[in-house]
Amino acid sequence: MNKPQLDIVLPCYNPAKGWTAKVTEGFRQIQALLPGVELHFILVNDGSSRAISQEDIDGLKSALPDFTYLSYTPNRGKGHALRRGVAASRHACCIFTDVDFPYTPESLVRIYRQLEAGETDVAVGIKDARYYAGIPVFRRRISKLLRWLIRTFLRISITDTQCGLKGFNQRGKEVFLQTTIDRYLADLEFIFLADRTPGLRMQAIAVELKPDVVFSQVSWKILLMEGMNFSRVFLRSLITKKTPAKQMQAF
């Protein structure tokens, strides 16, 4: 009998020092929790100008049994990188997260188990209350404002769209590849499209951050760009008939 297989997509842009060690450690932790699952890591270099060398890639190829490296220039944004990585996935289940593995390996395994059991098509990681207690005040306010905007204007039941840990099966993959936003709100666009896909099962899964996560600053330029992307999704919601996906309780 063939082993279960899982694609893990990691978008990457100018990663912090020691990033390859985190990828290798992430692989070891997940493999220890899923010993019978073949892991295929897909690293997408989104036009980085530093911190990624051929030596880094060769080291990952040696450390990871099944590894794909994609690279292009110029920088296009996280959403574009994710679409490139997801398009290269080849197994029944696909999960994406950040290259520094900010969420606990148990959280990723929880996402996988729900997909592997056939209980959902899209598994959306959602952060618990402890997340907001541990992030900078400005970032907390932006996150809560976005969730209010989603709830008020888009009327999507899952408002925590920006958690960087999500997974899906082949049905969910088809929806994800329909996204068009190149930057951070590609996650929101994905959940919006999934919410309007008839019969698609979408489930919220509680996930936990690792205690040593360092958050990057959010610039006003990024906020302005993502404000325009939110407007794109909102305008689309006005002309798209809502035929909701089947929502499920958080696990």
PAMIBA-800336 format. One record per residue (C-alpha): residue in three letters; residue number from 0; x, y, z; chain. Coordinates in steps of 0.2 Angstrom, whole numbers, plus 5000, padded with zeros to 4 digits. Layout:
<sites>
<site residu="ala" num="NUM" x="X" y="Y" z="Z" chaine="A"/>
...
</sites>
This chain:
<sites>
<site residu="met" num="0" x="5000" y="5000" z="5000" chaine="A"/>
<site residu="asn" num="1" x="5007" y="5017" z="4995" chaine="A"/>
<site residu="lys" num="2" x="5011" y="5029" z="5010" chaine="A"/>
<site residu="pro" num="3" x="5000" y="5045" z="5012" chaine="A"/>
<site residu="gln" num="4" x="5008" y="5060" z="5005" chaine="A"/>
<site residu="leu" num="5" x="5008" y="5079" z="5009" chaine="A"/>
<site residu="asp" num="6" x="5014" y="5094" z="5000" chaine="A"/>
<site residu="ile" num="7" x="5020" y="5108" z="5011" chaine="A"/>
<site residu="val" num="8" x="5022" y="5125" z="5002" chaine="A"/>
<site residu="leu" num="9" x="5034" y="5138" z="5010" chaine="A"/>
<site residu="pro" num="10" x="5034" y="5156" z="5002" chaine="A"/>
<site residu="cys" num="11" x="5051" y="5165" z="5005" chaine="A"/>
<site residu="tyr" num="12" x="5057" y="5183" z="5003" chaine="A"/>
<site residu="asn" num="13" x="5073" y="5189" z="5011" chaine="A"/>
<site residu="pro" num="14" x="5072" y="5177" z="5026" chaine="A"/>
<site residu="ala" num="15" x="5080" y="5180" z="5042" chaine="A"/>
<site residu="lys" num="16" x="5097" y="5173" z="5047" chaine="A"/>
<site residu="gly" num="17" x="5096" y="5154" z="5051" chaine="A"/>
<site residu="trp" num="18" x="5081" y="5151" z="5041" chaine="A"/>
<site residu="thr" num="19" x="5087" y="5135" z="5033" chaine="A"/>
<site residu="ala" num="20" x="5089" y="5127" z="5050" chaine="A"/>
<site residu="lys" num="21" x="5071" y="5131" z="5054" chaine="A"/>
<site residu="val" num="22" x="5065" y="5123" z="5038" chaine="A"/>
<site residu="thr" num="23" x="5076" y="5107" z="5042" chaine="A"/>
<site residu="glu" num="24" x="5069" y="5107" z="5060" chaine="A"/>
<site residu="gly" num="25" x="5052" y="5109" z="5054" chaine="A"/>
<site residu="phe" num="26" x="5053" y="5094" z="5043" chaine="A"/>
<site residu="arg" num="27" x="5060" y="5084" z="5057" chaine="A"/>
<site residu="gln" num="28" x="5047" y="5089" z="5069" chaine="A"/>
<site residu="ile" num="29" x="5033" y="5086" z="5057" chaine="A"/>
<site residu="gln" num="30" x="5040" y="5069" z="5051" chaine="A"/>
<site residu="ala" num="31" x="5041" y="5063" z="5069" chaine="A"/>
<site residu="leu" num="32" x="5023" y="5067" z="5071" chaine="A"/>
<site residu="leu" num="33" x="5018" y="5059" z="5055" chaine="A"/>
<site residu="pro" num="34" x="5030" y="5045" z="5053" chaine="A"/>
<site residu="gly" num="35" x="5020" y="5036" z="5039" chaine="A"/>
<site residu="val" num="36" x="5018" y="5051" z="5028" chaine="A"/>
<site residu="glu" num="37" x="5029" y="5056" z="5014" chaine="A"/>
<site residu="leu" num="38" x="5033" y="5075" z="5015" chaine="A"/>
<site residu="his" num="39" x="5036" y="5085" z="4999" chaine="A"/>
<site residu="phe" num="40" x="5043" y="5102" z="5003" chaine="A"/>
<site residu="ile" num="41" x="5041" y="5116" z="4990" chaine="A"/>
<site residu="leu" num="42" x="5051" y="5132" z="4993" chaine="A"/>
<site residu="val" num="43" x="5046" y="5147" z="4983" chaine="A"/>
<site residu="asn" num="44" x="5059" y="5161" z="4982" chaine="A"/>
<site residu="asp" num="45" x="5049" y="5176" z="4979" chaine="A"/>
<site residu="gly" num="46" x="5062" y="5187" z="4971" chaine="A"/>
<site residu="ser" num="47" x="5073" y="5188" z="4987" chaine="A"/>
<site residu="ser" num="48" x="5088" y="5201" z="4985" chaine="A"/>
<site residu="arg" num="49" x="5098" y="5193" z="5000" chaine="A"/>
<site residu="ala" num="50" x="5099" y="5178" z="5012" chaine="A"/>
<site residu="ile" num="51" x="5097" y="5164" z="5000" chaine="A"/>
<site residu="ser" num="52" x="5112" y="5156" z="4992" chaine="A"/>
<site residu="gln" num="53" x="5116" y="5141" z="4982" chaine="A"/>
<site residu="glu" num="54" x="5124" y="5133" z="4997" chaine="A"/>
<site residu="asp" num="55" x="5107" y="5135" z="5006" chaine="A"/>
<site residu="ile" num="56" x="5097" y="5126" z="4993" chaine="A"/>
<site residu="asp" num="57" x="5110" y="5112" z="4991" chaine="A"/>
<site residu="gly" num="58" x="5109" y="5110" z="5010" chaine="A"/>
<site residu="leu" num="59" x="5090" y="5108" z="5010" chaine="A"/>
<site residu="lys" num="60" x="5091" y="5096" z="4995" chaine="A"/>
<site residu="ser" num="61" x="5103" y="5085" z="5005" chaine="A"/>
<site residu="ala" num="62" x="5092" y="5087" z="5021" chaine="A"/>
<site residu="leu" num="63" x="5075" y="5084" z="5014" chaine="A"/>
<site residu="pro" num="64" x="5070" y="5068" z="5005" chaine="A"/>
<site residu="asp" num="65" x="5058" y="5076" z="4993" chaine="A"/>
<site residu="phe" num="66" x="5062" y="5095" z="4990" chaine="A"/>
<site residu="thr" num="67" x="5057" y="5107" z="4976" chaine="A"/>
<site residu="tyr" num="68" x="5064" y="5124" z="4974" chaine="A"/>
<site residu="leu" num="69" x="5056" y="5138" z="4963" chaine="A"/>
<site residu="ser" num="70" x="5064" y="5155" z="4961" chaine="A"/>
<site residu="tyr" num="71" x="5060" y="5170" z="4950" chaine="A"/>
<site residu="thr" num="72" x="5062" y="5189" z="4950" chaine="A"/>
<site residu="pro" num="73" x="5057" y="5202" z="4953" chaine="A"/>
<site residu="asn" num="74" x="5047" y="5201" z="4970" chaine="A"/>
<site residu="arg" num="75" x="5029" y="5198" z="4967" chaine="A"/>
<site residu="gly" num="76" x="5021" y="5195" z="4984" chaine="A"/>
<site residu="lys" num="77" x="5016" y="5181" z="4995" chaine="A"/>
<site residu="gly" num="78" x="5000" y="5178" z="4986" chaine="A"/>
<site residu="his" num="79" x="5009" y="5175" z="4969" chaine="A"/>
<site residu="ala" num="80" x="5022" y="5164" z="4978" chaine="A"/>
<site residu="leu" num="81" x="5009" y="5153" z="4985" chaine="A"/>
<site residu="arg" num="82" x="5000" y="5151" z="4969" chaine="A"/>
<site residu="arg" num="83" x="5017" y="5146" z="4961" chaine="A"/>
<site residu="gly" num="84" x="5020" y="5133" z="4975" chaine="A"/>
<site residu="val" num="85" x="5002" y="5126" z="4975" chaine="A"/>
<site residu="ala" num="86" x="5003" y="5124" z="4956" chaine="A"/>
<site residu="ala" num="87" x="5018" y="5113" z="4959" chaine="A"/>
<site residu="ser" num="88" x="5010" y="5103" z="4972" chaine="A"/>
<site residu="arg" num="89" x="5006" y="5085" z="4967" chaine="A"/>
<site residu="his" num="90" x="4998" y="5076" z="4981" chaine="A"/>
<site residu="ala" num="91" x="4980" y="5074" z="4988" chaine="A"/>
<site residu="cys" num="92" x="4983" y="5086" z="5002" chaine="A"/>
<site residu="cys" num="93" x="4993" y="5102" z="5002" chaine="A"/>
<site residu="ile" num="94" x="4997" y="5114" z="5017" chaine="A"/>
<site residu="phe" num="95" x="5006" y="5131" z="5016" chaine="A"/>
<site residu="thr" num="96" x="5014" y="5140" z="5030" chaine="A"/>
<site residu="asp" num="97" x="5028" y="5153" z="5033" chaine="A"/>
<site residu="val" num="98" x="5046" y="5148" z="5030" chaine="A"/>
<site residu="asp" num="99" x="5051" y="5152" z="5049" chaine="A"/>
<site residu="phe" num="100" x="5037" y="5139" z="5054" chaine="A"/>
<site residu="pro" num="101" x="5029" y="5151" z="5067" chaine="A"/>
<site residu="tyr" num="102" x="5015" y="5138" z="5072" chaine="A"/>
<site residu="thr" num="103" x="5018" y="5123" z="5082" chaine="A"/>
<site residu="pro" num="104" x="5021" y="5107" z="5072" chaine="A"/>
<site residu="glu" num="105" x="5005" y="5100" z="5081" chaine="A"/>
<site residu="ser" num="106" x="4995" y="5114" z="5073" chaine="A"/>
<site residu="leu" num="107" x="5000" y="5109" z="5056" chaine="A"/>
<site residu="val" num="108" x="4997" y="5090" z="5060" chaine="A"/>
<site residu="arg" num="109" x="4980" y="5095" z="5066" chaine="A"/>
<site residu="ile" num="110" x="4976" y="5103" z="5049" chaine="A"/>
<site residu="tyr" num="111" x="4983" y="5088" z="5040" chaine="A"/>
<site residu="arg" num="112" x="4972" y="5075" z="5050" chaine="A"/>
<site residu="gln" num="113" x="4956" y="5084" z="5046" chaine="A"/>
<site residu="leu" num="114" x="4960" y="5084" z="5027" chaine="A"/>
<site residu="glu" num="115" x="4967" y="5066" z="5027" chaine="A"/>
<site residu="ala" num="116" x="4951" y="5060" z="5036" chaine="A"/>
<site residu="gly" num="117" x="4941" y="5067" z="5022" chaine="A"/>
<site residu="glu" num="118" x="4931" y="5078" z="5034" chaine="A"/>
<site residu="thr" num="119" x="4934" y="5095" z="5025" chaine="A"/>
<site residu="asp" num="120" x="4940" y="5102" z="5008" chaine="A"/>
<site residu="val" num="121" x="4948" y="5118" z="5016" chaine="A"/>
<site residu="ala" num="122" x="4956" y="5118" z="5033" chaine="A"/>
<site residu="val" num="123" x="4958" y="5136" z="5039" chaine="A"/>
<site residu="gly" num="124" x="4970" y="5139" z="5054" chaine="A"/>
<site residu="ile" num="125" x="4963" y="5152" z="5066" chaine="A"/>
<site residu="lys" num="126" x="4973" y="5160" z="5080" chaine="A"/>
<site residu="asp" num="127" x="4967" y="5159" z="5098" chaine="A"/>
<site residu="ala" num="128" x="4965" y="5173" z="5111" chaine="A"/>
<site residu="arg" num="129" x="4983" y="5171" z="5117" chaine="A"/>
<site residu="tyr" num="130" x="4989" y="5177" z="5100" chaine="A"/>
<site residu="tyr" num="131" x="4982" y="5194" z="5102" chaine="A"/>
<site residu="ala" num="132" x="4990" y="5195" z="5119" chaine="A"/>
<site residu="gly" num="133" x="5008" y="5192" z="5112" chaine="A"/>
<site residu="ile" num="134" x="5008" y="5204" z="5097" chaine="A"/>
<site residu="pro" num="135" x="5012" y="5223" z="5096" chaine="A"/>
<site residu="val" num="136" x="4997" y="5234" z="5099" chaine="A"/>
<site residu="phe" num="137" x="4997" y="5242" z="5082" chaine="A"/>
<site residu="arg" num="138" x="4997" y="5225" z="5074" chaine="A"/>
<site residu="arg" num="139" x="4983" y="5219" z="5085" chaine="A"/>
<site residu="arg" num="140" x="4972" y="5234" z="5081" chaine="A"/>
<site residu="ile" num="141" x="4975" y="5231" z="5062" chaine="A"/>
<site residu="ser" num="142" x="4971" y="5212" z="5064" chaine="A"/>
<site residu="lys" num="143" x="4955" y="5216" z="5073" chaine="A"/>
<site residu="leu" num="144" x="4950" y="5230" z="5061" chaine="A"/>
<site residu="leu" num="145" x="4952" y="5218" z="5046" chaine="A"/>
<site residu="arg" num="146" x="4941" y="5205" z="5055" chaine="A"/>
<site residu="trp" num="147" x="4927" y="5218" z="5058" chaine="A"/>
<site residu="leu" num="148" x="4928" y="5223" z="5040" chaine="A"/>
<site residu="ile" num="149" x="4927" y="5205" z="5034" chaine="A"/>
<site residu="arg" num="150" x="4912" y="5202" z="5046" chaine="A"/>
<site residu="thr" num="151" x="4903" y="5218" z="5041" chaine="A"/>
<site residu="phe" num="152" x="4906" y="5220" z="5023" chaine="A"/>
<site residu="leu" num="153" x="4910" y="5202" z="5016" chaine="A"/>
<site residu="arg" num="154" x="4899" y="5192" z="5028" chaine="A"/>
<site residu="ile" num="155" x="4911" y="5177" z="5029" chaine="A"/>
<site residu="ser" num="156" x="4909" y="5166" z="5044" chaine="A"/>
<site residu="ile" num="157" x="4928" y="5164" z="5046" chaine="A"/>
<site residu="thr" num="158" x="4935" y="5181" z="5049" chaine="A"/>
<site residu="asp" num="159" x="4952" y="5176" z="5054" chaine="A"/>
<site residu="thr" num="160" x="4958" y="5174" z="5036" chaine="A"/>
<site residu="gln" num="161" x="4976" y="5180" z="5038" chaine="A"/>
<site residu="cys" num="162" x="4982" y="5166" z="5049" chaine="A"/>
<site residu="gly" num="163" x="4998" y="5159" z="5039" chaine="A"/>
<site residu="leu" num="164" x="4993" y="5141" z="5041" chaine="A"/>
<site residu="lys" num="165" x="4980" y="5133" z="5029" chaine="A"/>
<site residu="gly" num="166" x="4977" y="5117" z="5020" chaine="A"/>
<site residu="phe" num="167" x="4966" y="5109" z="5007" chaine="A"/>
<site residu="asn" num="168" x="4963" y="5094" z="4996" chaine="A"/>
<site residu="gln" num="169" x="4961" y="5094" z="4977" chaine="A"/>
<site residu="arg" num="170" x="4944" y="5103" z="4977" chaine="A"/>
<site residu="gly" num="171" x="4951" y="5117" z="4988" chaine="A"/>
<site residu="lys" num="172" x="4967" y="5118" z="4977" chaine="A"/>
<site residu="glu" num="173" x="4956" y="5122" z="4962" chaine="A"/>
<site residu="val" num="174" x="4948" y="5136" z="4972" chaine="A"/>
<site residu="phe" num="175" x="4965" y="5143" z="4978" chaine="A"/>
<site residu="leu" num="176" x="4972" y="5144" z="4961" chaine="A"/>
<site residu="gln" num="177" x="4958" y="5155" z="4956" chaine="A"/>
<site residu="thr" num="178" x="4965" y="5169" z="4967" chaine="A"/>
<site residu="thr" num="179" x="4972" y="5184" z="4959" chaine="A"/>
<site residu="ile" num="180" x="4979" y="5195" z="4973" chaine="A"/>
<site residu="asp" num="181" x="4998" y="5195" z="4973" chaine="A"/>
<site residu="arg" num="182" x="5001" y="5200" z="4991" chaine="A"/>
<site residu="tyr" num="183" x="4995" y="5196" z="5009" chaine="A"/>
<site residu="leu" num="184" x="4976" y="5197" z="5006" chaine="A"/>
<site residu="ala" num="185" x="4977" y="5182" z="4994" chaine="A"/>
<site residu="asp" num="186" x="4972" y="5173" z="5010" chaine="A"/>
<site residu="leu" num="187" x="4956" y="5183" z="5011" chaine="A"/>
<site residu="glu" num="188" x="4952" y="5181" z="4993" chaine="A"/>
<site residu="phe" num="189" x="4954" y="5162" z="4995" chaine="A"/>
<site residu="ile" num="190" x="4942" y="5161" z="5009" chaine="A"/>
<site residu="phe" num="191" x="4930" y="5173" z="5000" chaine="A"/>
<site residu="leu" num="192" x="4930" y="5161" z="4985" chaine="A"/>
<site residu="ala" num="193" x="4929" y="5146" z="4995" chaine="A"/>
<site residu="asp" num="194" x="4914" y="5153" z="5005" chaine="A"/>
<site residu="arg" num="195" x="4905" y="5155" z="4988" chaine="A"/>
<site residu="thr" num="196" x="4909" y="5138" z="4981" chaine="A"/>
<site residu="pro" num="197" x="4894" y="5127" z="4982" chaine="A"/>
<site residu="gly" num="198" x="4896" y="5111" z="4992" chaine="A"/>
<site residu="leu" num="199" x="4914" y="5115" z="4997" chaine="A"/>
<site residu="arg" num="200" x="4917" y="5110" z="5015" chaine="A"/>
<site residu="met" num="201" x="4927" y="5123" z="5025" chaine="A"/>
<site residu="gln" num="202" x="4932" y="5121" z="5043" chaine="A"/>
<site residu="ala" num="203" x="4941" y="5132" z="5055" chaine="A"/>
<site residu="ile" num="204" x="4955" y="5124" z="5065" chaine="A"/>
<site residu="ala" num="205" x="4962" y="5132" z="5081" chaine="A"/>
<site residu="val" num="206" x="4981" y="5133" z="5080" chaine="A"/>
<site residu="glu" num="207" x="4995" y="5139" z="5091" chaine="A"/>
<site residu="leu" num="208" x="5010" y="5150" z="5088" chaine="A"/>
<site residu="lys" num="209" x="5027" y="5146" z="5095" chaine="A"/>
<site residu="pro" num="210" x="5032" y="5156" z="5110" chaine="A"/>
<site residu="asp" num="211" x="5048" y="5163" z="5101" chaine="A"/>
<site residu="val" num="212" x="5040" y="5171" z="5086" chaine="A"/>
<site residu="val" num="213" x="5046" y="5188" z="5081" chaine="A"/>
<site residu="phe" num="214" x="5033" y="5199" z="5071" chaine="A"/>
<site residu="ser" num="215" x="5039" y="5210" z="5057" chaine="A"/>
<site residu="gln" num="216" x="5033" y="5228" z="5056" chaine="A"/>
<site residu="val" num="217" x="5018" y="5233" z="5045" chaine="A"/>
<site residu="ser" num="218" x="5022" y="5248" z="5034" chaine="A"/>
<site residu="trp" num="219" x="5009" y="5261" z="5029" chaine="A"/>
<site residu="lys" num="220" x="5013" y="5257" z="5011" chaine="A"/>
<site residu="ile" num="221" x="5008" y="5239" z="5013" chaine="A"/>
<site residu="leu" num="222" x="4992" y="5244" z="5022" chaine="A"/>
<site residu="leu" num="223" x="4987" y="5256" z="5008" chaine="A"/>
<site residu="met" num="224" x="4990" y="5242" z="4995" chaine="A"/>
<site residu="glu" num="225" x="4980" y="5229" z="5005" chaine="A"/>
<site residu="gly" num="226" x="4966" y="5242" z="5007" chaine="A"/>
<site residu="met" num="227" x="4965" y="5242" z="4989" chaine="A"/>
<site residu="asn" num="228" x="4965" y="5223" z="4988" chaine="A"/>
<site residu="phe" num="229" x="4951" y="5223" z="5001" chaine="A"/>
<site residu="ser" num="230" x="4941" y="5235" z="4990" chaine="A"/>
<site residu="arg" num="231" x="4943" y="5223" z="4975" chaine="A"/>
<site residu="val" num="232" x="4936" y="5208" z="4985" chaine="A"/>
<site residu="phe" num="233" x="4922" y="5219" z="4992" chaine="A"/>
<site residu="leu" num="234" x="4917" y="5225" z="4974" chaine="A"/>
<site residu="arg" num="235" x="4918" y="5207" z="4969" chaine="A"/>
<site residu="ser" num="236" x="4906" y="5202" z="4983" chaine="A"/>
<site residu="leu" num="237" x="4893" y="5215" z="4976" chaine="A"/>
<site residu="ile" num="238" x="4892" y="5206" z="4960" chaine="A"/>
<site residu="thr" num="239" x="4894" y="5188" z="4965" chaine="A"/>
<site residu="lys" num="240" x="4879" y="5178" z="4971" chaine="A"/>
<site residu="lys" num="241" x="4882" y="5170" z="4988" chaine="A"/>
<site residu="thr" num="242" x="4881" y="5151" z="4987" chaine="A"/>
<site residu="pro" num="243" x="4890" y="5147" z="5003" chaine="A"/>
<site residu="ala" num="244" x="4902" y="5133" z="5006" chaine="A"/>
<site residu="lys" num="245" x="4897" y="5121" z="5020" chaine="A"/>
<site residu="gln" num="246" x="4904" y="5128" z="5036" chaine="A"/>
<site residu="met" num="247" x="4910" y="5117" z="5050" chaine="A"/>
<site residu="gln" num="248" x="4914" y="5120" z="5068" chaine="A"/>
<site residu="ala" num="249" x="4931" y="5124" z="5074" chaine="A"/>
<site residu="phe" num="250" x="4941" y="5109" z="5079" chaine="A"/>
</sites>
